[in-house]
Amino acid sequence: MTSPHALLKAWNIKANKRLGQNFLTDPSTAAMIVTRASVSYKDVVLEIGAGLGALTVPAARLAAKLYAVEKDSRLVDLLKAELLANNITNAILLNKNILQVDISALAAESNRKLIVLGNLPYNISSQVLVQLISSRTAVKRAVLMFQLELAQRLTADPGGRDYGRLSVMIQYCATIRSISRVSANQFTPRPKVDSSVLEIDFNKSKGLDADDELFFFKVIRAAFGRRRKMLKNSLAGSALGIDADGARQALAEARIESSRRAETLDVAEFLALSASLKKMLHRPSTAGETIL
């Protein structure tokens, strides 16, 4: 792994704060991420935010093919030079915003599910996670580095302040484990907080059908929209279009106390609440009722 300091100086490039660029300086951490991802010669890897190639080079050496996505056009020639210097010929550089990349199309093109790696910029980490959830049938597993605060939210159990909308969404469809904490000193420029590497296995059953899943996510958003409020108050007047009586009825049918708050519900309870709300909102209308 070429020193990031040396590369940035040689190419006269400065890290772009707006893009959340913090480059990994410790090759052992990069090796650990690739190892935990269990990349083999049969695998196709999608790397989010290739940066200076810290993960790109070791992952490409093991994989059948690697798609390296990098938004910063200043780094593309640098990455090409690093790949050439390391005799890497199976990496495809995509100078794009990852949020505009069709992950399912890449998997279809390769005729296999992808392994996703990356040191995610904090400013788009949540959006990338939602994108992976939406594309999870095309993803075998992901090993990603998040800023510590977000990692704690994703792995949080119900009942604490860290548990929120993203916690429920990812725990609904994946098994998520914390692998390692990475000190801020292992990056240049040095970020203000430590990071955490998470392993995400999209190995749970498919779950709800597409329409029910979209509604489920909508319910989660509504429930956490005013997280300091009791559930009946959070749901009433939300985008779901129900009043306080409707909220109480749906909660009662799901066997959930209306005085509870969103952060106390586990995934199974959210699923029950979603089913109850959808049944209520789609039942045959009577005088004075509105239906979704």
Backbone bond lengths (Angstrom), bond angles and torsions (degrees), N, CA, C in turn:
res aa  C-N    CA-C-N  psi(-1)  N-CA   C-N-CA  omega(-1)  CA-C   N-CA-C  phi
1 M - - - 1.465 - - 1.515 109.43 -
2 T 1.331 116.62 118.35 1.464 121.10 178.66 1.522 109.68 -70.16
3 S 1.324 116.18 140.08 1.464 120.87 -179.16 1.527 110.79 -58.45
4 P 1.332 117.93 126.69 1.469 120.30 177.04 1.520 112.47 -57.87
5 H 1.336 116.51 -37.38 1.468 119.72 178.61 1.522 110.09 -59.88
6 A 1.336 115.67 -44.89 1.464 120.09 -178.67 1.530 111.08 -66.24
7 L 1.333 116.61 -42.38 1.463 119.99 -179.53 1.532 111.76 -63.92
8 L 1.324 116.31 -47.85 1.466 120.07 -178.71 1.522 111.05 -62.05
9 K 1.329 116.66 -39.40 1.461 120.49 179.54 1.532 110.85 -68.76
10 A 1.331 116.43 -43.42 1.468 120.52 -178.15 1.523 111.80 -64.24
11 W 1.315 116.94 -35.51 1.459 121.23 -178.24 1.530 112.63 -97.04
12 N 1.321 115.72 3.64 1.470 121.42 178.27 1.536 111.59 53.07
13 I 1.326 113.93 50.72 1.464 121.13 -178.70 1.523 109.06 -119.53
14 K 1.305 115.73 138.02 1.459 121.27 173.71 1.531 109.09 -112.80
15 A 1.319 115.61 143.32 1.465 120.02 179.70 1.525 109.90 -59.11
16 N 1.315 115.05 139.01 1.456 121.75 -179.36 1.528 108.81 -93.93
17 K 1.323 116.14 109.50 1.466 121.04 -178.16 1.524 111.10 -63.20
18 R 1.330 116.87 -36.10 1.461 120.96 -178.83 1.523 111.42 -62.00
19 L 1.331 117.34 -31.19 1.461 121.70 178.67 1.527 112.18 -88.95
20 G 1.319 116.55 2.36 1.463 120.10 179.33 1.510 113.20 66.53
21 Q 1.339 117.71 36.95 1.460 120.93 -174.57 1.530 111.77 -82.61
22 N 1.330 115.19 117.70 1.460 123.72 171.35 1.519 105.88 -136.32
23 F 1.324 116.80 112.04 1.460 121.27 -170.66 1.526 111.06 -92.31
24 L 1.328 116.10 132.55 1.456 122.95 -179.13 1.526 110.27 -68.54
25 T 1.332 116.13 132.43 1.468 120.70 -177.78 1.522 113.08 -108.39
26 D 1.324 117.90 -11.31 1.467 121.33 -174.68 1.527 110.63 -101.83
27 P 1.334 118.25 109.99 1.467 120.32 -178.51 1.534 113.15 -64.14
28 S 1.328 117.84 -26.48 1.467 119.31 -179.55 1.528 111.07 -68.95
29 T 1.330 117.07 -32.74 1.460 120.03 176.44 1.524 110.29 -68.91
30 A 1.322 116.77 -41.42 1.467 120.54 176.75 1.527 110.29 -61.08
31 A 1.330 116.63 -43.14 1.465 120.80 179.33 1.520 111.08 -64.09
32 M 1.340 116.78 -38.13 1.472 120.81 178.97 1.528 111.08 -63.31
33 I 1.329 117.29 -41.82 1.465 121.27 -179.31 1.530 110.21 -63.41
34 V 1.320 116.56 -45.40 1.468 120.81 -179.52 1.526 110.67 -65.40
35 T 1.323 116.06 -39.73 1.469 120.38 179.23 1.522 111.59 -64.32
36 R 1.346 116.09 -45.65 1.465 119.25 -179.41 1.524 111.95 -66.15
37 A 1.318 116.89 -25.23 1.469 120.34 177.50 1.526 111.59 -76.11
38 S 1.341 116.99 -10.13 1.475 122.51 178.16 1.530 111.53 54.30
39 V 1.314 116.01 46.75 1.468 120.93 179.59 1.521 109.57 -71.21
40 S 1.338 116.69 130.62 1.460 121.03 178.39 1.522 110.05 -125.86
41 Y 1.309 116.01 175.43 1.461 122.08 -176.95 1.526 112.81 -66.26
42 K 1.333 117.77 -12.50 1.460 120.85 177.87 1.531 112.79 -93.32
43 D 1.314 117.04 -8.43 1.463 121.10 -169.89 1.524 113.58 -90.52
44 V 1.331 113.58 150.98 1.464 121.50 171.17 1.528 106.81 -111.18
45 V 1.313 115.89 127.70 1.458 122.40 -174.60 1.522 110.15 -109.72
46 L 1.319 115.18 138.95 1.461 121.82 170.46 1.516 106.89 -112.67
47 E 1.321 116.59 117.01 1.462 120.55 177.60 1.518 109.28 -103.01
48 I 1.320 115.36 126.94 1.457 121.68 -179.90 1.524 108.86 -98.23
49 G 1.321 115.85 114.63 1.462 120.33 -179.59 1.513 111.48 77.41
50 A 1.330 117.00 72.03 1.464 120.88 -175.82 1.520 113.06 -65.60
51 G 1.332 116.79 -28.89 1.466 120.02 176.13 1.511 112.97 60.48
52 L 1.337 116.05 -119.17 1.465 121.72 -178.84 1.528 111.91 -101.78
53 G 1.330 116.82 7.15 1.460 119.99 174.70 1.510 115.99 93.61
54 A 1.338 118.09 14.01 1.469 120.62 -177.65 1.521 112.13 -59.04
55 L 1.324 116.87 -40.47 1.463 121.09 176.55 1.522 112.14 -93.66
56 T 1.315 116.39 -29.06 1.462 122.02 -174.61 1.523 111.79 -57.69
57 V 1.322 116.15 -50.05 1.467 120.60 -174.81 1.532 112.11 -65.63
58 P 1.348 120.11 -53.34 1.476 118.59 -179.10 1.529 113.21 -65.49
59 A 1.334 117.71 -33.99 1.467 119.67 179.48 1.523 110.88 -70.26
60 A 1.326 117.45 -41.94 1.463 121.13 -179.02 1.526 111.48 -65.23
61 R 1.314 117.12 -31.48 1.463 120.34 178.97 1.526 112.00 -64.03
62 L 1.314 116.47 -25.47 1.457 120.58 -177.19 1.525 113.20 -99.85
63 A 1.317 117.46 -25.72 1.462 121.90 -170.17 1.525 112.84 -89.82
64 A 1.346 115.07 163.31 1.458 120.40 171.80 1.527 110.17 -72.46
65 K 1.324 115.31 -40.25 1.462 121.19 -179.75 1.523 108.20 -153.32
66 L 1.327 115.72 150.12 1.459 120.28 177.99 1.517 109.71 -136.52
67 Y 1.337 115.72 127.37 1.460 121.73 171.22 1.522 107.29 -96.92
68 A 1.319 116.46 117.10 1.461 121.39 -179.82 1.523 108.48 -105.86
69 V 1.324 116.27 110.49 1.465 121.66 -178.11 1.520 109.25 -96.01
70 E 1.317 116.46 125.04 1.462 121.51 178.75 1.525 109.55 -142.21
71 K 1.317 115.33 119.55 1.461 120.99 -176.45 1.528 112.19 -74.19
72 D 1.326 117.45 -34.86 1.468 122.04 -173.59 1.531 110.37 -76.53
73 S 1.307 116.31 107.27 1.471 120.47 -177.36 1.527 112.32 -63.46
74 R 1.338 118.23 -22.02 1.471 120.86 178.54 1.528 111.54 -63.65
75 L 1.337 117.22 -24.86 1.460 121.09 -173.82 1.522 113.31 -92.91
76 V 1.332 117.69 -8.79 1.466 120.20 -173.55 1.526 111.86 -63.99
77 D 1.326 118.33 -49.13 1.471 120.34 179.43 1.525 111.36 -64.52
78 L 1.332 116.16 -36.95 1.470 120.65 176.93 1.531 109.54 -60.94
79 L 1.327 116.58 -46.49 1.462 120.59 179.57 1.528 111.97 -62.89
80 K 1.325 115.65 -41.35 1.468 119.00 177.78 1.523 110.79 -59.97
81 A 1.317 116.51 -41.32 1.462 120.92 179.48 1.530 111.32 -65.74
82 E 1.331 117.04 -40.74 1.459 120.96 178.59 1.528 111.03 -64.60
83 L 1.322 117.11 -41.55 1.458 120.55 178.92 1.522 110.95 -65.19
84 L 1.320 116.11 -41.11 1.468 120.62 178.50 1.528 110.94 -64.21
85 A 1.337 116.01 -43.03 1.461 120.51 -179.44 1.524 111.95 -64.07
86 N 1.330 116.29 -27.43 1.465 120.69 -179.19 1.536 113.01 -101.32
87 N 1.340 116.04 11.77 1.474 122.20 177.58 1.526 112.43 57.90
88 I 1.326 115.99 38.07 1.460 121.64 178.16 1.525 108.57 -93.10
89 T 1.322 116.50 119.66 1.474 120.72 -177.48 1.527 113.05 -119.12
90 N 1.326 117.45 -2.91 1.470 120.48 -174.94 1.527 112.48 -106.98
91 A 1.327 117.30 17.19 1.468 121.21 179.72 1.522 110.17 -105.19
92 I 1.310 115.85 134.06 1.467 122.79 177.67 1.525 107.93 -111.89
93 L 1.327 116.72 117.90 1.462 121.03 -178.83 1.527 109.78 -87.05
94 L 1.315 115.74 129.40 1.464 122.10 177.25 1.521 108.00 -117.42
95 N 1.314 116.64 106.97 1.463 121.78 179.85 1.530 108.48 -83.16
96 K 1.342 114.89 77.38 1.453 121.29 -174.08 1.526 110.67 -143.70
97 N 1.308 114.86 163.26 1.456 122.10 166.76 1.528 106.94 -77.06
98 I 1.317 118.48 126.55 1.461 121.05 -176.94 1.527 111.75 -56.96
99 L 1.327 117.16 -29.70 1.462 120.03 -178.95 1.522 112.38 -69.43
100 Q 1.335 116.49 -11.72 1.460 121.36 177.84 1.529 111.90 -105.85
101 V 1.319 116.19 7.12 1.465 121.43 179.38 1.531 109.46 -93.02
102 D 1.315 116.43 132.49 1.467 121.77 177.53 1.530 108.22 -85.74
103 I 1.318 116.06 97.12 1.462 121.29 -175.88 1.523 110.87 -64.61
104 S 1.302 116.55 -40.03 1.467 119.98 -180.00 1.524 111.36 -63.76
105 A 1.331 116.68 -36.23 1.458 120.30 179.21 1.532 111.26 -66.75
106 L 1.328 117.27 -37.89 1.466 120.27 177.39 1.524 110.61 -64.29
107 A 1.329 116.27 -40.58 1.469 119.44 178.21 1.529 111.02 -65.64
108 A 1.332 116.03 -40.91 1.467 120.14 179.14 1.527 110.81 -64.80
109 E 1.325 115.49 -40.00 1.472 120.42 178.66 1.523 111.11 -62.07
110 S 1.324 116.22 -35.56 1.469 121.50 -178.19 1.519 112.62 -90.34
111 N 1.340 116.11 -10.13 1.461 122.46 -179.66 1.520 112.47 59.68
112 R 1.339 115.49 35.52 1.466 120.01 175.31 1.526 109.71 -164.70
113 K 1.316 115.79 158.61 1.458 119.50 177.27 1.523 110.52 -69.86
114 L 1.322 115.11 153.97 1.453 121.29 -175.45 1.521 112.17 -97.46
115 I 1.313 115.32 151.47 1.458 122.11 164.46 1.524 106.32 -100.80
116 V 1.315 116.92 127.90 1.458 121.46 -175.18 1.521 109.80 -108.49
117 L 1.327 115.78 129.02 1.460 122.86 177.74 1.521 109.16 -124.90
118 G 1.322 115.98 157.55 1.456 117.12 172.97 1.518 114.12 165.90
119 N 1.316 114.17 152.99 1.453 123.02 169.38 1.523 104.87 -103.80
120 L 1.322 116.72 99.18 1.457 120.62 -167.48 1.527 112.67 -79.57
121 P 1.335 116.66 133.54 1.472 119.85 172.37 1.526 109.18 -63.04
122 Y 1.331 116.62 135.73 1.463 120.04 -174.68 1.522 111.95 -59.58
123 N 1.339 116.65 -34.00 1.470 119.20 -172.80 1.523 113.93 -70.34
124 I 1.340 118.13 -14.98 1.468 119.18 177.23 1.524 112.73 -127.08
125 S 1.326 118.02 10.22 1.471 120.93 -175.90 1.519 112.21 -57.77
126 S 1.327 116.90 -45.63 1.463 120.47 -178.63 1.524 110.85 -63.64
127 Q 1.335 116.62 -41.47 1.462 120.51 -179.60 1.518 111.15 -65.91
128 V 1.327 116.63 -39.65 1.464 120.23 178.38 1.527 110.20 -64.22
129 L 1.324 116.54 -40.72 1.460 119.82 179.44 1.529 111.27 -61.86
130 V 1.322 116.71 -44.08 1.472 120.46 177.60 1.529 110.01 -62.50
131 Q 1.335 116.81 -39.52 1.466 120.80 177.36 1.530 110.99 -60.97
132 L 1.331 117.06 -42.26 1.462 120.60 179.69 1.530 111.14 -67.41
133 I 1.322 116.81 -37.97 1.461 119.75 176.71 1.530 110.06 -60.88
134 S 1.326 116.10 -43.51 1.470 120.49 179.99 1.526 111.87 -66.54
135 S 1.335 116.82 -29.12 1.469 121.53 -176.17 1.518 112.27 -105.63
136 R 1.320 117.82 17.43 1.464 120.56 -167.09 1.525 114.39 -65.66
137 T 1.325 118.31 -21.88 1.461 118.77 177.05 1.525 111.61 -68.01
138 A 1.339 116.32 -13.28 1.464 121.16 178.51 1.524 112.22 -100.83
139 V 1.335 116.65 1.88 1.473 121.29 -173.69 1.523 110.13 -120.70
140 K 1.332 116.19 126.98 1.463 120.85 176.94 1.521 110.47 -77.64
141 R 1.318 116.09 -52.63 1.458 121.10 177.02 1.519 108.30 -158.14
142 A 1.331 115.01 164.61 1.456 120.19 176.90 1.524 108.98 -135.18
143 V 1.313 116.18 138.60 1.468 121.88 172.02 1.518 105.97 -124.37
144 L 1.326 114.62 110.29 1.463 120.37 -169.35 1.519 111.39 -131.24
145 M 1.322 115.14 147.68 1.445 120.62 176.05 1.524 109.49 -101.61
146 F 1.340 115.18 126.17 1.461 122.76 178.66 1.515 109.06 -120.02
147 Q 1.325 116.53 155.62 1.450 117.80 168.33 1.520 108.42 -61.44
148 L 1.319 116.48 146.32 1.456 122.87 -169.04 1.530 112.83 -54.63
149 E 1.308 117.50 -41.54 1.463 120.88 -177.11 1.527 111.69 -59.57
150 L 1.332 116.67 -45.04 1.463 120.07 179.95 1.519 110.61 -69.14
151 A 1.330 117.75 -40.25 1.466 121.23 178.58 1.526 110.63 -58.65
152 Q 1.318 116.72 -40.51 1.463 120.61 179.00 1.522 110.89 -65.87
153 R 1.319 116.97 -34.82 1.459 120.33 177.56 1.528 110.94 -67.20
154 L 1.314 116.49 -41.75 1.461 120.43 -176.02 1.529 112.16 -67.13
155 T 1.317 116.89 -32.89 1.467 121.13 -176.06 1.525 112.65 -99.36
156 A 1.322 117.54 3.33 1.470 121.22 -174.69 1.522 112.35 -67.84
157 D 1.312 115.32 148.34 1.469 122.03 173.01 1.524 109.41 -88.87
158 P 1.333 117.51 158.04 1.465 119.96 177.03 1.530 111.62 -58.32
159 G 1.317 115.31 147.10 1.456 120.32 174.21 1.505 115.10 108.04
160 G 1.319 117.70 -17.79 1.457 120.61 -178.44 1.517 111.91 -105.25
161 R 1.319 115.77 169.45 1.463 119.69 -177.33 1.524 112.59 -71.74
162 D 1.348 117.29 -20.26 1.469 119.98 -179.82 1.523 112.44 -77.25
163 Y 1.312 116.92 -21.37 1.464 122.13 -175.43 1.526 109.39 -75.59
164 G 1.349 115.63 124.85 1.454 118.69 -176.28 1.518 112.44 -152.31
165 R 1.319 115.24 -160.84 1.466 121.50 -174.51 1.526 111.90 -57.17
166 L 1.326 117.67 -47.31 1.463 120.44 -178.47 1.519 111.52 -67.13
167 S 1.335 117.21 -33.27 1.471 120.83 177.15 1.520 109.77 -57.86
168 V 1.328 116.20 -47.55 1.470 120.66 -177.53 1.519 110.41 -67.24
169 M 1.324 117.04 -43.88 1.460 120.50 -176.91 1.527 111.94 -60.90
170 I 1.335 116.74 -47.38 1.459 118.70 -175.72 1.526 111.07 -75.02
171 Q 1.337 117.59 -35.87 1.457 120.05 -179.46 1.528 111.97 -73.08
172 Y 1.323 116.71 -20.64 1.466 121.22 174.41 1.530 111.67 -66.08
173 C 1.323 116.79 -36.75 1.467 118.87 -169.66 1.524 114.13 -118.86
174 A 1.331 118.44 0.82 1.455 119.16 -175.99 1.518 111.31 -150.52
175 T 1.324 114.63 158.66 1.460 121.50 167.44 1.516 106.83 -96.31
176 I 1.325 116.19 126.73 1.462 120.32 -174.27 1.522 109.34 -124.49
177 R 1.326 115.28 132.29 1.460 120.93 -177.73 1.532 109.63 -131.42
178 S 1.323 114.79 144.03 1.456 120.11 172.72 1.526 107.93 -87.18
179 I 1.330 116.43 125.72 1.463 121.13 -177.03 1.521 111.70 -96.19
180 S 1.328 115.55 -47.72 1.458 118.51 -172.67 1.513 110.84 -160.13
181 R 1.308 115.47 145.87 1.465 121.46 171.07 1.516 107.72 -93.62
182 V 1.325 116.19 136.22 1.465 121.47 -176.65 1.530 108.28 -118.72
183 S 1.307 115.68 121.99 1.459 121.05 -177.35 1.523 111.86 -65.40
184 A 1.310 115.40 145.85 1.467 120.64 176.29 1.522 111.69 -59.85
185 N 1.336 116.70 -22.38 1.471 120.41 -179.80 1.527 112.67 -68.96
186 Q 1.338 117.36 -12.08 1.459 120.51 -179.02 1.524 113.02 -89.05
187 F 1.330 116.86 12.66 1.462 120.98 -178.80 1.526 110.45 -128.62
188 T 1.318 113.94 153.59 1.455 120.50 168.96 1.521 108.38 -133.24
189 P 1.335 118.28 130.67 1.456 127.06 -11.45 1.526 109.86 -60.35
190 R 1.337 115.26 157.30 1.458 120.22 -178.73 1.526 109.93 -73.78
191 P 1.337 117.67 121.28 1.474 119.55 176.08 1.524 110.45 -72.27
192 K 1.322 115.88 170.89 1.467 120.18 -177.50 1.526 112.55 -79.21
193 V 1.331 116.85 -20.83 1.471 120.15 -175.85 1.529 110.09 -131.49
194 D 1.328 115.34 162.91 1.459 121.29 174.81 1.529 110.22 -72.59
195 S 1.316 115.22 168.22 1.457 121.71 176.94 1.528 109.80 -119.21
196 S 1.315 115.70 170.91 1.459 121.35 178.42 1.520 108.97 -140.24
197 V 1.318 116.28 136.87 1.463 121.40 177.62 1.526 108.52 -94.43
198 L 1.326 116.41 126.15 1.451 122.12 -179.84 1.525 110.23 -116.08
199 E 1.322 115.03 140.50 1.464 122.01 174.34 1.528 107.53 -104.78
200 I 1.319 116.56 123.76 1.462 121.80 -176.94 1.523 108.45 -119.87
201 D 1.325 115.40 116.15 1.468 120.84 177.50 1.524 108.77 -106.48
202 F 1.325 115.99 115.75 1.465 120.77 176.86 1.523 108.52 -85.02
203 N 1.336 114.38 63.67 1.461 120.05 -171.62 1.514 112.80 -109.93
204 K 1.322 116.80 6.20 1.452 118.98 178.30 1.521 109.68 -80.66
205 S 1.323 115.89 166.02 1.460 119.22 178.69 1.522 110.02 -60.29
206 K 1.292 116.01 160.35 1.459 120.69 -175.94 1.516 112.50 -55.06
207 G 1.335 116.28 -30.12 1.455 118.76 177.29 1.516 111.95 83.54
208 L 1.313 116.22 -141.90 1.456 122.24 -176.08 1.520 111.36 -71.71
209 D 1.340 116.15 158.56 1.462 117.48 172.58 1.526 108.53 -72.62
210 A 1.317 116.74 171.48 1.460 121.47 -169.33 1.524 113.10 -57.90
211 D 1.332 117.02 -46.08 1.464 120.13 -178.79 1.525 111.53 -65.67
212 D 1.328 116.42 -44.37 1.461 119.92 -179.85 1.524 111.11 -65.60
213 E 1.331 116.31 -35.62 1.457 119.56 -179.98 1.529 111.17 -67.74
214 L 1.316 117.30 -42.02 1.462 120.06 176.80 1.521 110.71 -60.15
215 F 1.336 116.30 -40.81 1.456 119.75 178.37 1.527 110.51 -67.14
216 F 1.318 117.23 -39.98 1.470 122.53 177.32 1.529 110.64 -57.37
217 F 1.316 116.56 -45.82 1.464 119.94 178.80 1.530 110.97 -65.99
218 K 1.320 116.28 -33.94 1.463 120.80 177.63 1.534 110.70 -65.74
219 V 1.328 116.02 -39.04 1.464 120.80 177.57 1.527 110.63 -64.58
220 I 1.331 116.02 -42.95 1.467 119.98 179.01 1.529 110.14 -60.42
221 R 1.319 116.11 -45.38 1.467 120.38 179.25 1.527 110.94 -59.46
222 A 1.319 116.01 -44.52 1.466 119.99 -179.68 1.528 111.19 -63.81
223 A 1.329 116.07 -42.54 1.465 120.25 -177.36 1.523 112.23 -63.43
224 F 1.334 116.04 -37.86 1.459 120.16 -178.91 1.533 112.37 -92.03
225 G 1.326 116.88 1.04 1.463 120.13 -178.17 1.514 112.65 -61.23
226 R 1.328 115.31 -34.26 1.471 121.11 175.62 1.522 106.86 -134.63
227 R 1.316 115.72 75.52 1.458 121.26 -167.29 1.519 113.60 -67.27
228 R 1.303 119.32 -18.05 1.464 120.84 177.28 1.532 111.89 -80.28
229 K 1.313 115.55 -11.25 1.456 120.38 -178.16 1.530 110.71 -90.51
230 M 1.336 115.18 158.25 1.458 119.20 171.36 1.527 108.88 -65.84
231 L 1.321 116.08 153.64 1.462 120.76 -174.80 1.529 112.78 -55.16
232 K 1.328 116.73 -42.89 1.462 118.24 -177.76 1.527 111.20 -61.00
233 N 1.314 117.24 -31.85 1.466 120.64 178.78 1.527 112.17 -80.41
234 S 1.332 115.61 -34.47 1.474 119.10 177.56 1.521 111.21 -66.04
235 L 1.324 116.27 -41.09 1.467 120.86 -177.60 1.524 111.89 -74.18
236 A 1.344 115.85 -38.17 1.461 119.68 -179.17 1.525 109.76 -68.92
237 G 1.298 116.54 130.69 1.452 120.59 179.55 1.513 114.67 79.37
238 S 1.338 117.21 5.59 1.464 120.79 177.50 1.526 109.63 -82.38
239 A 1.316 115.99 -175.11 1.466 120.88 178.62 1.528 112.09 -65.50
240 L 1.335 117.42 -10.44 1.460 120.08 178.11 1.522 111.94 -70.80
241 G 1.334 116.27 -21.48 1.456 119.69 176.92 1.511 114.58 76.11
242 I 1.330 116.63 37.02 1.471 119.58 177.63 1.517 109.34 -120.09
243 D 1.345 115.58 157.44 1.463 120.04 177.60 1.528 109.34 -98.74
244 A 1.336 115.66 -176.34 1.463 120.47 -176.33 1.521 112.07 -62.78
245 D 1.337 117.35 -38.87 1.464 120.63 179.25 1.531 110.55 -64.94
246 G 1.328 116.46 -42.03 1.459 120.13 178.21 1.516 111.71 -63.87
247 A 1.329 115.91 -40.12 1.464 120.15 178.73 1.522 110.72 -63.05
248 R 1.327 116.69 -45.25 1.472 120.32 179.31 1.522 110.97 -62.15
249 Q 1.332 116.69 -41.21 1.471 120.47 -179.49 1.529 111.02 -63.83
250 A 1.336 116.48 -45.72 1.473 120.32 -179.24 1.526 110.98 -63.56
251 L 1.328 116.10 -41.74 1.464 120.08 178.83 1.522 111.25 -64.51
252 A 1.335 115.41 -40.53 1.471 119.09 179.17 1.524 111.00 -63.54
253 E 1.339 117.39 -42.28 1.466 120.85 179.89 1.529 111.46 -65.95
254 A 1.345 115.41 -28.80 1.468 119.46 177.46 1.522 111.89 -87.57
255 R 1.341 116.45 1.78 1.465 122.95 -179.99 1.532 111.29 60.44
256 I 1.328 115.24 45.12 1.458 122.19 178.15 1.524 108.05 -122.92
257 E 1.306 117.19 128.20 1.460 121.15 178.27 1.526 109.95 -62.68
258 S 1.329 116.36 131.70 1.467 120.27 -176.55 1.521 112.94 -69.10
259 S 1.324 116.75 -15.63 1.464 120.08 -179.89 1.527 112.69 -83.97
260 R 1.331 117.15 -8.53 1.469 119.75 -179.92 1.521 110.71 -71.19
261 R 1.319 115.83 161.72 1.454 122.22 177.56 1.528 109.76 -107.98
262 A 1.318 115.65 157.86 1.472 120.49 -173.29 1.528 112.45 -55.75
263 E 1.329 116.72 -38.55 1.469 119.51 -174.37 1.526 113.44 -69.97
264 T 1.346 117.93 -5.06 1.470 120.08 178.71 1.526 112.46 -95.91
265 L 1.337 117.97 -7.90 1.467 121.19 -177.34 1.521 111.28 -88.75
266 D 1.331 116.26 134.87 1.459 118.66 173.50 1.528 109.74 -87.12
267 V 1.321 116.78 178.55 1.466 120.92 -175.47 1.528 111.09 -60.43
268 A 1.328 117.45 -42.64 1.468 120.79 -178.87 1.529 110.63 -60.89
269 E 1.314 117.71 -39.24 1.458 120.84 179.67 1.526 111.34 -69.47
270 F 1.324 116.81 -37.04 1.461 119.23 175.49 1.525 110.92 -65.08
271 L 1.306 116.92 -37.88 1.471 120.07 177.17 1.526 110.42 -63.76
272 A 1.318 116.72 -42.16 1.464 120.54 178.66 1.526 110.68 -64.36
273 L 1.323 116.59 -41.86 1.461 120.73 179.22 1.528 110.81 -64.53
274 S 1.323 116.76 -42.28 1.457 120.77 179.18 1.521 111.21 -61.60
275 A 1.334 116.53 -43.48 1.470 120.46 179.22 1.522 110.69 -63.65
276 S 1.323 116.43 -41.00 1.455 120.96 179.64 1.526 111.29 -64.61
277 L 1.326 116.24 -44.69 1.471 120.44 -180.00 1.523 111.27 -65.36
278 K 1.317 116.92 -42.16 1.458 119.24 -178.21 1.522 110.65 -66.49
279 K 1.321 116.41 -39.68 1.470 120.42 177.45 1.530 110.47 -61.82
280 M 1.324 116.21 -42.24 1.453 120.59 -178.62 1.529 111.64 -68.16
281 L 1.325 116.02 -43.29 1.460 120.18 -175.77 1.520 112.72 -74.87
282 H 1.318 117.31 -19.66 1.464 120.32 -179.13 1.520 113.40 -108.37
283 R 1.336 117.70 4.32 1.459 118.87 178.87 1.528 110.13 -70.13
284 P 1.334 118.79 159.61 1.467 120.68 178.47 1.522 110.55 -55.69
285 S 1.300 116.17 134.62 1.457 120.43 -175.49 1.518 110.94 -76.91
286 T 1.322 114.23 150.15 1.457 121.33 173.04 1.515 106.96 -123.12
287 A 1.309 115.95 176.75 1.482 120.10 -176.02 1.524 110.79 -54.11
288 G 1.307 115.11 129.52 1.454 120.38 175.84 1.516 115.10 86.00
289 E 1.355 118.43 -7.71 1.472 120.86 -178.45 1.521 110.62 -93.24
290 T 1.303 113.99 154.06 1.470 119.71 171.70 1.518 107.37 -117.80
291 I 1.301 116.06 149.26 1.448 120.50 178.67 1.515 108.55 -121.10
292 L 1.332 115.47 154.58 1.459 121.65 -177.45 1.531 111.01 -69.52
